[in-house]
Amino acid sequence: MPATPQIRIAATFMRGGTSKGVFFRLQDLPEEARVPGPARDALLLRVIGSPDPYGKQIDGMGAATSSTSKAVIVSRSTRPDHDVDYLFGQVSIDQPFVDWSGNCGNLSAAVGPFAIGNGLLDAGRVPRNGTATVRIWQANIGKTIVAHVPMTDGAVQETGDFELDGVTFPAAEVQLEFIDPADEGDGEAGGAMFPTGNVVDDLEVPGLGCLKATLIDAGIPTIFVDAAAVGCTGTELQDAINGSSEALAMFESIRAHGAVRMGLIRDVAEAARRQHTPKVAFVAPPASYTASSGKPVAASDVDLLVRALSMGKLHHAMMGTAAVAIGTAAAIPGTLVNLAAGGGARQAVRFGHPSGTLRVGAEAAHVDGRWTVTKALMSRSARVLMEGHVRVPGDSF
């Protein structure tokens, strides 16, 4: 059998927030993969090393976690008032599919630096020193993200003293604005931000009965439940949930039934093919705990506790898009997130997650009988880890 040579594709391996992914310029992809479809999916699966029945992604760039099995495609934008288009793919670890249904808020922090470093912005848009403002069109969900990228001597500044819990080393701060993170449609009370029109719903889940849940679509579709209602405290670290097949099955059942209630799928059986969205998270009032790094978190340090699952596992920190959902829900009185934080009006919260704490803000207003959110804000950091080319067998897509 003749050997199939490998092909080289220009790529950059980047950390954004608490995630890592392989970044491509659209123009550098093989022609067949420059458009959505089976060829693109097959290529990204092979790059990341999926599907891997061993669950390790040894033969690819992934690291066998939801935070590291990711791919990003960036191109110059054709949309008015935007610099680049950003497309995110969550690559399944053990199944042969790429989920394009949502954004990655963490990797959003790396899109601006990548675009600047790869010549996707006009030179006049990038100051030699100061801050470059990059207007990003998030193509998965049709939303605008504004990244404020620090520049030093004509290059993206990557090092600095900004610390992000869940990331070992400090780096330069990248501020992100998620513009109009929720669609305020023509529906009831909350419009599409609350798909059911309610800030709290009764969600029937087999084996659990009726759970109170906040179903919100802001940043990413997210299902919030009270920690106590599902036998948790909100201080759990990864092993407490990921080491329990019963707990994982329970949260997946909540996610599947919540997805049906939100109108994202028609039947719970479809949830297995839509792993990236919605997210499911549980909230609790402030309490003291020790983060995964050994750092103590005092109850007085946070407004509430949040734990979230991604791709079927408890996340080691917090997904950026879920943080947007947390900030948005916290700003709206009566949601489970808002109540866990003590209730009332608020523009920002600091919440505790398994790796430490994170502050996120949102600007919400009650207008004409429904809630609107103009923007959510948070800070992340980003860094190039490696750049050059990835290689894949030429017949893999």
C-alpha positions as CSV (number, residue, x, y, z in Angstrom):
1,M,0.0,0.0,0.0
2,P,1.5,3.3,-1.0
3,A,2.3,5.8,1.8
4,T,0.2,9.0,1.9
5,P,2.3,12.0,2.5
6,Q,1.4,14.6,5.2
7,I,0.5,18.1,4.3
8,R,1.5,21.3,6.2
9,I,-1.0,23.9,7.2
10,A,0.0,27.2,8.8
11,A,-1.4,27.4,12.3
12,T,-0.9,29.0,15.7
13,F,-1.3,27.2,19.1
14,M,-2.7,29.7,21.6
15,R,-3.9,30.0,25.1
16,G,-6.9,32.3,25.6
17,G,-8.2,32.6,29.2
18,T,-8.3,29.1,30.7
19,S,-8.5,27.3,27.3
20,K,-6.1,26.4,24.5
21,G,-6.8,25.9,20.8
22,V,-5.4,25.7,17.3
23,F,-5.9,28.9,15.4
24,F,-6.0,29.2,11.6
25,R,-6.4,32.0,9.1
26,L,-9.2,31.0,6.8
27,Q,-7.0,31.6,3.8
28,D,-4.4,29.1,5.0
29,L,-6.8,26.2,5.1
30,P,-6.9,23.7,2.2
31,E,-9.5,24.9,-0.3
32,E,-11.9,22.1,0.6
33,A,-11.9,23.2,4.2
34,R,-12.5,26.9,3.6
35,V,-16.2,26.3,3.6
36,P,-18.4,24.6,6.2
37,G,-18.9,20.9,5.7
38,P,-17.6,17.4,6.1
39,A,-14.1,18.2,4.8
40,R,-13.6,21.0,7.3
41,D,-14.8,18.9,10.2
42,A,-12.7,15.9,9.2
43,L,-9.6,18.1,8.9
44,L,-10.1,19.7,12.4
45,L,-10.8,16.3,13.9
46,R,-7.5,15.0,12.6
47,V,-5.6,18.1,13.7
48,I,-6.9,17.8,17.2
49,G,-6.6,13.9,17.3
50,S,-10.3,12.8,17.4
51,P,-12.2,10.6,17.6
52,D,-10.0,8.8,20.1
53,P,-11.6,5.8,21.8
54,Y,-8.7,5.9,24.3
55,G,-9.8,9.5,25.3
56,K,-6.3,10.9,25.2
57,Q,-5.9,12.6,21.8
58,I,-2.3,11.3,21.7
59,D,-2.2,11.6,17.9
60,G,-3.2,15.2,17.7
61,M,-3.0,18.7,19.2
62,G,-5.7,18.2,21.8
63,A,-5.1,17.4,25.4
64,A,-8.3,15.4,26.1
65,T,-10.3,18.0,28.0
66,S,-13.1,20.3,26.9
67,S,-10.8,23.2,27.5
68,T,-8.1,22.0,25.1
69,S,-10.1,20.3,22.3
70,K,-10.8,23.4,20.3
71,A,-10.2,25.0,16.9
72,V,-10.6,28.6,15.7
73,I,-10.8,30.0,12.2
74,V,-10.3,33.8,11.7
75,S,-10.6,35.9,8.6
76,R,-11.0,39.5,7.6
77,S,-14.5,40.6,8.1
78,T,-16.8,41.7,5.3
79,R,-19.3,43.0,7.8
80,P,-19.5,46.8,8.3
81,D,-17.7,48.1,11.5
82,H,-16.0,44.8,12.2
83,D,-12.3,43.8,11.7
84,V,-12.4,40.0,11.7
85,D,-14.8,37.1,11.6
86,Y,-14.2,34.5,14.3
87,L,-15.5,30.9,14.0
88,F,-15.2,28.4,16.9
89,G,-15.3,24.6,16.8
90,Q,-15.6,22.5,19.9
91,V,-14.0,19.2,18.8
92,S,-15.5,16.1,20.4
93,I,-12.8,13.9,22.1
94,D,-14.2,10.5,21.5
95,Q,-16.9,11.1,18.8
96,P,-16.4,12.0,15.1
97,F,-18.0,15.5,15.2
98,V,-17.3,19.2,15.7
99,D,-19.9,21.2,17.5
100,W,-20.4,24.7,15.9
101,S,-23.4,25.6,18.1
102,G,-21.7,28.2,20.4
103,N,-18.8,30.4,21.2
104,C,-15.8,30.0,23.4
105,G,-15.5,33.0,25.6
106,N,-12.0,32.2,26.8
107,L,-10.5,31.8,23.3
108,S,-12.3,35.1,22.4
109,A,-9.5,36.7,24.3
110,A,-6.9,35.3,21.8
111,V,-8.7,36.3,18.6
112,G,-7.7,40.0,18.7
113,P,-4.0,39.2,19.4
114,F,-4.0,36.5,16.7
115,A,-5.6,38.8,14.2
116,I,-3.1,41.5,14.8
117,G,-0.1,39.2,14.8
118,N,-1.3,37.6,11.5
119,G,-1.9,40.8,9.5
120,L,-5.7,40.6,9.5
121,L,-6.1,44.2,10.6
122,D,-5.3,47.3,8.6
123,A,-2.1,48.8,9.9
124,G,-3.9,52.1,10.6
125,R,-6.1,50.3,13.1
126,V,-3.2,49.2,15.3
127,P,-1.2,51.7,17.4
128,R,2.5,51.1,18.0
129,N,1.9,51.6,21.7
130,G,-1.2,51.7,23.8
131,T,-4.4,49.7,23.2
132,A,-5.7,48.2,19.9
133,T,-9.5,47.9,19.7
134,V,-10.5,44.9,17.7
135,R,-14.1,44.5,16.7
136,I,-14.8,40.8,16.3
137,W,-17.9,39.2,14.6
138,Q,-18.5,36.0,16.4
139,A,-19.9,33.9,13.5
140,N,-21.3,31.0,15.5
141,I,-23.8,33.1,17.4
142,G,-23.9,36.3,15.3
143,K,-22.7,38.6,18.0
144,T,-20.1,41.4,18.3
145,I,-17.1,41.1,20.7
146,V,-14.8,44.1,21.3
147,A,-11.3,43.1,22.4
148,H,-8.9,45.7,23.9
149,V,-5.4,44.4,23.2
150,P,-2.3,46.0,24.7
151,M,0.5,46.9,22.3
152,T,4.1,47.6,23.0
153,D,6.6,48.7,20.3
154,G,4.4,47.6,17.5
155,A,3.7,44.1,18.8
156,V,1.0,42.5,20.9
157,Q,2.0,42.6,24.6
158,E,1.6,39.1,26.0
159,T,3.5,39.3,29.3
160,G,2.4,41.3,32.3
161,D,1.2,41.1,35.8
162,F,-2.5,40.3,35.3
163,E,-3.4,37.1,37.2
164,L,-6.3,34.8,36.2
165,D,-7.3,32.0,38.5
166,G,-7.0,28.8,36.5
167,V,-3.9,30.0,34.7
168,T,-0.5,29.4,36.4
169,F,1.5,32.4,35.1
170,P,0.6,36.0,34.9
171,A,0.2,37.7,31.6
172,A,-1.0,40.9,29.9
173,E,-4.7,41.8,30.5
174,V,-7.1,41.7,27.5
175,Q,-10.4,43.3,28.2
176,L,-13.5,42.0,26.5
177,E,-16.9,43.5,25.8
178,F,-19.6,41.1,24.7
179,I,-22.1,43.4,23.0
180,D,-25.8,42.6,23.3
181,P,-25.0,39.2,24.6
182,A,-28.6,38.1,24.6
183,D,-31.2,38.4,21.8
184,E,-34.1,40.4,23.1
185,G,-36.7,39.0,20.7
186,D,-40.4,39.6,20.5
187,G,-41.3,36.9,23.0
188,E,-42.9,37.3,26.5
189,A,-41.3,39.1,29.4
190,G,-37.7,38.5,28.8
191,G,-37.8,37.8,25.1
192,A,-35.2,35.3,23.7
193,M,-32.9,36.0,26.6
194,F,-35.3,33.8,28.6
195,P,-36.6,31.3,26.1
196,T,-39.6,30.4,28.3
197,G,-40.3,34.1,29.2
198,N,-39.6,33.3,32.9
199,V,-36.6,34.1,35.1
200,V,-37.2,30.9,37.0
201,D,-38.9,27.8,35.6
202,D,-40.1,24.5,37.0
203,L,-38.1,21.9,35.1
204,E,-39.2,18.3,35.3
205,V,-36.2,15.9,35.2
206,P,-36.8,12.1,35.6
207,G,-35.4,10.8,38.8
208,L,-35.1,14.3,40.3
209,G,-38.7,15.5,40.0
210,C,-39.4,19.3,39.6
211,L,-36.3,21.5,39.8
212,K,-36.3,25.2,39.9
213,A,-34.1,26.4,37.0
214,T,-33.1,29.7,35.3
215,L,-32.9,29.1,31.6
216,I,-31.0,31.9,29.9
217,D,-29.4,32.5,26.5
218,A,-26.7,35.2,27.1
219,G,-23.2,34.5,26.0
220,I,-24.2,30.9,25.7
221,P,-27.4,29.0,26.5
222,T,-27.1,28.0,30.1
223,I,-29.2,26.1,32.6
224,F,-28.7,27.2,36.3
225,V,-30.0,25.2,39.2
226,D,-29.5,25.5,42.9
227,A,-26.6,23.4,44.3
228,A,-28.6,22.2,47.3
229,A,-31.4,21.0,45.1
230,V,-29.0,18.5,43.3
231,G,-27.2,17.4,46.5
232,C,-24.2,19.7,46.1
233,T,-22.7,22.6,48.1
234,G,-21.2,24.7,45.4
235,T,-17.7,24.2,46.9
236,E,-17.0,21.1,44.8
237,L,-13.7,20.7,42.9
238,Q,-13.4,18.6,39.7
239,D,-12.9,15.2,41.2
240,A,-16.0,15.4,43.4
241,I,-18.2,15.5,40.2
242,N,-16.1,14.0,37.5
243,G,-15.3,11.0,39.7
244,S,-19.0,10.2,40.1
245,S,-20.7,8.6,37.2
246,E,-24.0,9.1,39.0
247,A,-23.4,12.9,39.3
248,L,-22.4,13.2,35.7
249,A,-25.4,11.3,34.5
250,M,-27.7,13.5,36.6
251,F,-26.2,16.7,35.2
252,E,-26.4,15.4,31.6
253,S,-30.1,14.6,32.2
254,I,-30.7,18.1,33.5
255,R,-28.9,19.5,30.5
256,A,-30.9,17.4,28.0
257,H,-34.3,18.2,29.5
258,G,-33.3,21.9,29.9
259,A,-32.3,22.0,26.2
260,V,-35.7,20.7,25.2
261,R,-37.4,23.3,27.4
262,M,-35.2,26.0,25.8
263,G,-36.2,24.9,22.3
264,L,-32.6,24.0,21.4
265,I,-33.5,20.4,20.6
266,R,-36.7,18.5,20.0
267,D,-35.9,15.4,22.0
268,V,-33.5,14.6,24.8
269,A,-31.8,12.0,22.5
270,E,-30.5,14.9,20.4
271,A,-28.4,16.2,23.3
272,A,-25.6,13.7,22.7
273,R,-25.0,15.4,19.3
274,R,-25.0,18.9,20.8
275,Q,-22.4,18.6,23.6
276,H,-21.2,22.2,23.6
277,T,-24.5,23.8,24.3
278,P,-26.4,24.4,26.5
279,K,-24.2,24.5,29.5
280,V,-25.5,23.4,32.9
281,A,-24.3,25.1,36.2
282,F,-25.2,25.0,39.8
283,V,-25.1,28.0,42.2
284,A,-24.9,28.6,45.9
285,P,-24.5,31.4,48.4
286,P,-20.9,32.4,49.4
287,A,-19.0,29.8,51.4
288,S,-15.3,29.3,52.2
289,Y,-13.3,26.6,50.4
290,T,-9.9,25.7,49.1
291,A,-9.4,26.1,45.3
292,S,-7.7,23.4,43.3
293,S,-4.4,25.2,43.5
294,G,-4.5,25.1,47.3
295,K,-5.4,28.8,47.4
296,P,-8.0,29.6,50.2
297,V,-11.2,31.4,49.0
298,A,-13.1,33.0,51.9
299,A,-16.8,33.5,51.8
300,S,-16.2,37.2,52.1
301,D,-14.2,37.1,48.8
302,V,-17.2,36.3,46.6
303,D,-20.8,37.2,46.0
304,L,-21.8,33.6,45.2
305,L,-20.4,30.2,44.1
306,V,-20.8,28.7,40.7
307,R,-19.7,25.4,39.2
308,A,-20.3,24.6,35.5
309,L,-20.0,21.5,33.3
310,S,-18.6,21.5,29.8
311,M,-18.7,18.6,27.4
312,G,-19.9,16.3,30.1
313,K,-17.3,17.2,32.8
314,L,-17.1,19.8,35.6
315,H,-14.9,22.6,34.2
316,H,-11.6,23.2,36.0
317,A,-12.4,27.0,36.2
318,M,-15.2,28.7,34.3
319,M,-16.0,29.0,30.6
320,G,-15.9,32.5,29.4
321,T,-19.3,32.4,27.8
322,A,-20.8,30.9,30.9
323,A,-19.2,33.8,32.8
324,V,-21.2,36.1,30.5
325,A,-24.4,34.2,31.4
326,I,-23.5,34.4,35.1
327,G,-22.9,38.2,34.9
328,T,-26.1,38.7,32.9
329,A,-28.3,36.5,35.2
330,A,-26.8,38.1,38.3
331,A,-27.9,41.6,37.0
332,I,-31.5,40.5,36.7
333,P,-33.5,40.3,40.0
334,G,-35.2,37.0,40.7
335,T,-32.9,34.6,38.7
336,L,-31.3,31.8,40.7
337,V,-27.9,33.4,40.1
338,N,-29.1,36.8,41.4
339,L,-30.8,35.2,44.5
340,A,-27.6,33.2,45.3
341,A,-25.7,36.5,45.2
342,G,-28.2,38.0,47.7
343,G,-30.7,39.4,45.3
344,G,-31.3,43.0,44.3
345,A,-29.9,45.1,41.5
346,R,-26.2,44.7,40.7
347,Q,-23.9,45.5,37.8
348,A,-21.1,43.1,38.7
349,V,-20.4,40.0,40.7
350,R,-17.3,38.1,41.8
351,F,-18.0,34.4,41.9
352,G,-16.1,31.4,43.2
353,H,-15.2,28.6,40.9
354,P,-13.0,25.5,41.3
355,S,-9.7,27.4,40.5
356,G,-10.5,30.6,42.4
357,T,-12.6,33.7,41.7
358,L,-13.6,35.8,38.7
359,R,-15.3,39.1,38.4
360,V,-17.8,39.8,35.6
361,G,-20.1,42.7,34.9
362,A,-23.2,43.3,32.9
363,E,-25.3,46.3,32.1
364,A,-29.0,45.4,32.3
365,A,-32.2,47.4,32.2
366,H,-35.9,46.7,32.4
367,V,-37.5,48.3,29.4
368,D,-41.1,48.0,28.3
369,G,-41.7,45.0,30.5
370,R,-38.7,43.0,29.6
371,W,-35.0,42.8,30.5
372,T,-32.3,43.9,28.1
373,V,-28.5,43.7,28.4
374,T,-26.4,46.0,26.4
375,K,-23.0,44.5,27.2
376,A,-21.1,42.1,29.5
377,L,-17.5,42.8,30.5
378,M,-14.7,40.7,31.8
379,S,-10.9,40.4,31.5
380,R,-8.8,37.5,30.3
381,S,-5.3,37.1,29.0
382,A,-3.8,35.3,25.9
383,R,-0.5,34.1,24.7
384,V,1.0,32.4,21.7
385,L,2.4,29.0,22.7
386,M,3.7,27.8,19.4
387,E,3.4,28.9,15.8
388,G,4.3,27.3,12.5
389,H,2.5,24.5,10.8
390,V,0.4,21.5,11.8
391,R,0.7,18.3,9.8
392,V,-2.0,15.9,8.9
393,P,-2.1,12.9,6.4
394,G,-3.2,14.2,3.0
395,D,-6.2,11.8,2.9
396,S,-7.6,12.6,6.2
397,F,-10.3,15.1,5.0
